[in-house]
Amino acid sequence: MEHTKCLIIGSGPAGYTAAIYASRANLAPILYEGLQPGGQLTTTTEVENFPGYPEGVEPFRMMDDMRRQAQRFGADIRSGIVTRVELTGSVKKIWVGDEVIEADTVIIATGASARYLGLQSEKDYAGKGVSACATCDGFFYRKKTVAVVGGGDTACEEATYLAGLCKKVYMIVRKPYLRASEIMQKRVFDTENIEVLFEHNTLRLTGEGKVEGADLVYRKGEPDEKMVHIDIDGFFLAIGHTPNTQLFADVIELDHEGYIVTHDGRPQTNVEGVFAAGDVADPLYRQAVTAAASGCKAAIEAERYLKG
């Protein structure tokens, strides 16, 4: 049975950064990249807010840079999906298919997945006007018209952020009210270039090669149901994220949304020797730079744990 001092589950900025630091600490980490090598960041078109790339960078190139940097220091990066874990005890067991690996420490960097409406056109326009992160991609829509789907705090926050960049922001809300807190609702209603479309559902996105509009239905299923079309340049999903924590639900402490709970501002989970990094433990910021920072912290904590 193979044994390692440090096993990292998941790639992306958190996993790869953890691998860089763990490698430089002579932990000889093994990293399994999972279903989406490079993580959720690879679903965006360009990264302009990560330090060190003054002209911006394609996400696949940035993730490849991180990956190669980790390999340069000796990280063993493998394709594979972890299917089962036993994390109690001083030695952890991780299953990748039929293979079992023992590890002294485990860093969970499995990320989170944005929730989508499930429309075929969302997939068709992925990277061509569809985004799940206003902070990441809003800059590309300066002085343009965009739509935000959702009615909670996140949607209101994304809409007000985009309103500072864009000419016009539509909020597409399926209910006749906003679920957001009173203060977030007030910010939306006080922002002149935000128009809230209550009781609207998105049917499809339209456009030649990129998002140029959206077909909506008003009061779907009601006697006064009607079709509505809006012209937009970008379509932002703000209906939440699902942390990829199903594998750990029985042993790792999770919050009410399924994110891994860490303690005292450190990446330590409730299980000794098991650490969490990146979006899997971050419902608030969800940025590449914060994920990378948490990967650094997780690797340092793993090294300290092994020494202690």
N, C-alpha and C positions, 0 to 999 in steps of 0.2 A: 504494500500500500504506500502510495506516494505521500510524502510529508513536506510541509512548508512552514516557515515562520509566519508568513503573512499571505492570506488569500483575499483578493479583491474581487467582488462580484459587481460587474457593471463597468461600463467605460464612460465616455463623456468627459467634460472638464474635471469632474470630481474624481472619477476612477483613475484617469491617466495621471493627474497631479499626485494622487496618493501613490501611484506606482513610481513616479519620479522620486519622491521623497523616501519611500520605503526602500527603493533600490540604492539610493545614496547612503542609506543607513545600514547597508549590507544585510537587509532582511530577505533578499532574493525573492521578491513577491511573485506570485502567480496571479494573473488577471484574466478573468473570463469576460469577454466583451458583450455577451448576451444577444438579444434579438436585433438590436439597433446599434452596431458599432459607431462610436462617436456620440451617441445619445441624442436627446431631443433637439439639440442645437442643429443637427444636420437637416432638420426640416425647414430651416430658414434659408433665405437666398444669399444674404451677405451679413457679415458681422462687422459692425463699425464701432462698437463700444467696448471692445476688449483691449486693454493696454498693450502697446507694442506693435500695433498694426495701424499706423497713422493713415493709410490709404484704404483701410477696411480689408477684409479677407473673406474668401469663400469658406463656409463652415467646414467642408470636408478637408480643405487644406490645413485649416487651423487644428482640427482634430488629428490629422496625420502628423503635423508638426509635434504635437504633444505625445502622440503614440511613439514616434521615432525617438523622441527625447527620452522617454521612459526605457525604451529598448536599448538605447545607448549606454544606460547605466546598469543594464542587466535584467530588466523586468522580463518575465516570461509571459508574453501576451498571447492568449489562445482564443480561438473561436469556440463557442460552446455555450450552452444554456444550463444553468444550475436548476435541477429539478427537485432537490430535497436537501434539507439541512438538519443537522443535530448540533446545536450550539451550546448546550450545557456541558459542564465539565471543563477541565483545563485544556483538553484537546478537542477541537471541533471537527465534525465530519461534514463534508460537502459532496453531494452526488452530482456528477455531470454525465447524464445518461447512465450507463452501467458502471462507470468509473467512480471510485471513492477516493477523496483526498483528505488527509488530515492536516489541520492547521492550528497553530498556536494562537493566532489572532485572525479575525475576519473584519474586513471593511466592506460595508454594504453601500454601494453607490449605484443602485438600480434605477434611480430617477423617478420621474412622474410623467404621466401621459395626459396631454390635453384632451378634454372631452370635446367631441364634435357632434354635429347634428345628425350625421349619418347620410348625408346627401352624396350622390355620385359626383355632383359638380364640385363639392369640396375637394375631392380627390383629384379631379381633372385640373383644378386651378391651384393645387398645392405648389407653393413657391412662385405663384403667378398672380398674387393678390390676396391669397388666403393666409391668415396668420393667427396664431394663438398667443401672441406676445406684443402688446403695443409698445412697451419699453424697448423691445428688441428692434422692431420694424417700423415704428411710427415715423421715424425720421425720413423714410423713403416716400412719405405721403404728404410732405409739406405743401400747403396751399391747395390740396386736393380734397375730394369728398370721400368719406369712408363710412362704413356701418359697423356698429358693435352689437353683437348678439348677447343678450343676457339682461337680468334685472336686479342682480345682487350688488353687493359692495364692490366686488372685483370689476363688474361691468361698468359701474358708475365711475370708478377710479380710472379705468382704461379710457372711457369716453372723455372725461375731463382732461386727462393727459393729452389725448389726441386733439382735443379742441384747441389746445395751445399751439398746435402745429398745423392743423388742417383748416381748410376753408369752411367745411361743413361736416358735422358728425350726426349720423342717424343712430338712434338706439332702437333695436328691434326687440320688443318685449312681448312675449306671448300672453302674459296676464294683463288685466286692466290696471295694474298697480306695480310699483317697484318693491322688491323685497329688501332693498338696501336700507341701511340705517338712516335716520332722519337727517343727519348732517351730510351724508353722501347724496341723498335725494336733493337737498337744498342746493348743493354745489351744481348738480346737473341742471336743475330748473333755473338757476341763476346765471347759467352760461348761455349766452345768446345764440351761439352757433351749434348748439346741440338741439336736435329735434327728436322727441321720444315718440315712437310709433307703438302705442299700446295695442294689445290684442292682434298682433301680426305674427305670422309664422313664415319662415323662409321656405319657398318651394324649390328654387334653383338659382344658381348664379349664371350669368350670361356674359358673353364677350368673345372677341376674336383673339385667341391666344393668351388673353389675360382677363382679369375681372374688369368688366365695364358696367355691370348692372346686376340687379337682383330682382327676381319675381317673388312677390310676397302675396299672402292671402290674409285679408282682414276678416276677423271674426269667423274663423273656419267652422263650418257646420251649422252656423246660425242662419236665420232667414235673410239677414242683410249681408251675408258673405259677399265679398267682392275681391277681385284681383287688383293688385297694386304693383307698379314697377318703379324702382328708383335707380337713378344713374349713380354709380359709385366707382371709385378706383381701387378701393381696398375693403376687405371683409374680415373683421376681427372676431374671433370666438372668445367669449368671456363667460363661459358656463361652467368653469371649474376645471380642476386637474384631478387625476386619480393617481396617487402614489403607488409605485410598483412594489407593494409590500405583502402581497397575498402569501408568498412563500414563508414569511416570517411571523404571520399573525398569531401562531400558537405559542411563540416563545419570546418575541420582542414586544415591548410595550409600545402601543400605538395610540395616537390621539383619536378623537371622534371622527376625524376625516380619513384616518388610515395612515397618517404620517408617523414616522418613527419619532418617539420622544427621546430627546437627549437632555442631559442634566448639567446645570451650573455653567452654561455657556460653552460647554465642551462637547465633542462628538461622541462621548461615551453613552452607550445604551444601558438598559437595565441589566444586561448580561455582561459579566466580566470578560474582557478580551474581545468584545464585539463593538465595533464603532460604525457610525453612519455618516455619510458625506453627501453633499449635494441636495438636489431637489427632493429626494426621498425623505428628507428630514426638514425641509424648508418650504412651508406653505406661504411664506411672506414675500421673499425677494425673487427667487427663481431666476437668477442671472448666472451667466457663465463665469463671471469673475468671482461671485460669492461661492459658487460651487467649487471652483478651483481652490479657493482659500480654505474651504472646509475639507477638501481632500488633503491638503497640506497638514491641517490640524489633526486629521484622523491618523495619518501616517506617523506623525510625531508622537501622538498618544499611544499608538501601537508599539513604537520603539520603547517608550518609557515603561509601558506595561511589561514588556518582555524583560527589560532590565530589572524591573522591580520584583 
